[in-house]
Amino acid sequence: MACPQAPRCTLHSQLSTSHALTVWQTLFCDSGFDRCVRYRLGAIGAVVPADLLPDGRTHLPQKGKRG
């Protein structure tokens, strides 16, 4: 079952436009949306930061960076 908040999610549209990011969409938007931090925040009426990723990180990992 797809995420009911996907039509309102600003990140969803960004994920769907990049082939490299479609794995995020598959894992969190198309199924398993109950694991999505963005979904859970929205479900309780909290503000969802624009840069918040479904797993709770606030930026995509950069290749070659450690930390």
MODELLER restraints for C-alpha pairs under 7 A, 6 or more apart:
rsr = mdl.restraints
at = mdl.atoms
rsr.add(forms.Gaussian(group=physical.xy_distance, feature=features.Distance(at['CA:1:A'], at['CA:30:A']), mean=6.36, stdev=0.5))
rsr.add(forms.Gaussian(group=physical.xy_distance, feature=features.Distance(at['CA:1:A'], at['CA:31:A']), mean=5.51, stdev=0.5))
rsr.add(forms.Gaussian(group=physical.xy_distance, feature=features.Distance(at['CA:2:A'], at['CA:29:A']), mean=5.75, stdev=0.5))
rsr.add(forms.Gaussian(group=physical.xy_distance, feature=features.Distance(at['CA:2:A'], at['CA:30:A']), mean=4.30, stdev=0.5))
rsr.add(forms.Gaussian(group=physical.xy_distance, feature=features.Distance(at['CA:2:A'], at['CA:31:A']), mean=5.46, stdev=0.5))
rsr.add(forms.Gaussian(group=physical.xy_distance, feature=features.Distance(at['CA:3:A'], at['CA:29:A']), mean=5.17, stdev=0.5))
rsr.add(forms.Gaussian(group=physical.xy_distance, feature=features.Distance(at['CA:3:A'], at['CA:30:A']), mean=6.31, stdev=0.5))
rsr.add(forms.Gaussian(group=physical.xy_distance, feature=features.Distance(at['CA:3:A'], at['CA:33:A']), mean=5.42, stdev=0.5))
rsr.add(forms.Gaussian(group=physical.xy_distance, feature=features.Distance(at['CA:5:A'], at['CA:39:A']), mean=6.85, stdev=0.5))
rsr.add(forms.Gaussian(group=physical.xy_distance, feature=features.Distance(at['CA:6:A'], at['CA:12:A']), mean=5.95, stdev=0.5))
rsr.add(forms.Gaussian(group=physical.xy_distance, feature=features.Distance(at['CA:6:A'], at['CA:29:A']), mean=6.74, stdev=0.5))
rsr.add(forms.Gaussian(group=physical.xy_distance, feature=features.Distance(at['CA:15:A'], at['CA:21:A']), mean=5.23, stdev=0.5))
rsr.add(forms.Gaussian(group=physical.xy_distance, feature=features.Distance(at['CA:15:A'], at['CA:22:A']), mean=5.81, stdev=0.5))
rsr.add(forms.Gaussian(group=physical.xy_distance, feature=features.Distance(at['CA:15:A'], at['CA:25:A']), mean=6.16, stdev=0.5))
rsr.add(forms.Gaussian(group=physical.xy_distance, feature=features.Distance(at['CA:16:A'], at['CA:22:A']), mean=6.01, stdev=0.5))
rsr.add(forms.Gaussian(group=physical.xy_distance, feature=features.Distance(at['CA:16:A'], at['CA:25:A']), mean=6.91, stdev=0.5))
rsr.add(forms.Gaussian(group=physical.xy_distance, feature=features.Distance(at['CA:28:A'], at['CA:35:A']), mean=6.95, stdev=0.5))
rsr.add(forms.Gaussian(group=physical.xy_distance, feature=features.Distance(at['CA:28:A'], at['CA:36:A']), mean=5.89, stdev=0.5))
rsr.add(forms.Gaussian(group=physical.xy_distance, feature=features.Distance(at['CA:28:A'], at['CA:54:A']), mean=6.66, stdev=0.5))
rsr.add(forms.Gaussian(group=physical.xy_distance, feature=features.Distance(at['CA:33:A'], at['CA:39:A']), mean=6.65, stdev=0.5))
rsr.add(forms.Gaussian(group=physical.xy_distance, feature=features.Distance(at['CA:34:A'], at['CA:40:A']), mean=6.88, stdev=0.5))
rsr.add(forms.Gaussian(group=physical.xy_distance, feature=features.Distance(at['CA:36:A'], at['CA:54:A']), mean=4.59, stdev=0.5))
rsr.add(forms.Gaussian(group=physical.xy_distance, feature=features.Distance(at['CA:36:A'], at['CA:55:A']), mean=6.03, stdev=0.5))
rsr.add(forms.Gaussian(group=physical.xy_distance, feature=features.Distance(at['CA:37:A'], at['CA:54:A']), mean=5.19, stdev=0.5))
rsr.add(forms.Gaussian(group=physical.xy_distance, feature=features.Distance(at['CA:37:A'], at['CA:55:A']), mean=5.94, stdev=0.5))
rsr.add(forms.Gaussian(group=physical.xy_distance, feature=features.Distance(at['CA:37:A'], at['CA:56:A']), mean=5.57, stdev=0.5))
rsr.add(forms.Gaussian(group=physical.xy_distance, feature=features.Distance(at['CA:38:A'], at['CA:48:A']), mean=6.06, stdev=0.5))
rsr.add(forms.Gaussian(group=physical.xy_distance, feature=features.Distance(at['CA:38:A'], at['CA:52:A']), mean=6.88, stdev=0.5))
rsr.add(forms.Gaussian(group=physical.xy_distance, feature=features.Distance(at['CA:38:A'], at['CA:54:A']), mean=5.61, stdev=0.5))
rsr.add(forms.Gaussian(group=physical.xy_distance, feature=features.Distance(at['CA:41:A'], at['CA:47:A']), mean=6.90, stdev=0.5))
rsr.add(forms.Gaussian(group=physical.xy_distance, feature=features.Distance(at['CA:41:A'], at['CA:48:A']), mean=6.25, stdev=0.5))
rsr.add(forms.Gaussian(group=physical.xy_distance, feature=features.Distance(at['CA:42:A'], at['CA:48:A']), mean=6.39, stdev=0.5))
rsr.add(forms.Gaussian(group=physical.xy_distance, feature=features.Distance(at['CA:51:A'], at['CA:58:A']), mean=5.28, stdev=0.5))
rsr.add(forms.Gaussian(group=physical.xy_distance, feature=features.Distance(at['CA:51:A'], at['CA:59:A']), mean=6.40, stdev=0.5))
rsr.add(forms.Gaussian(group=physical.xy_distance, feature=features.Distance(at['CA:52:A'], at['CA:58:A']), mean=4.45, stdev=0.5))
rsr.add(forms.Gaussian(group=physical.xy_distance, feature=features.Distance(at['CA:52:A'], at['CA:59:A']), mean=6.99, stdev=0.5))
rsr.add(forms.Gaussian(group=physical.xy_distance, feature=features.Distance(at['CA:53:A'], at['CA:59:A']), mean=6.75, stdev=0.5))
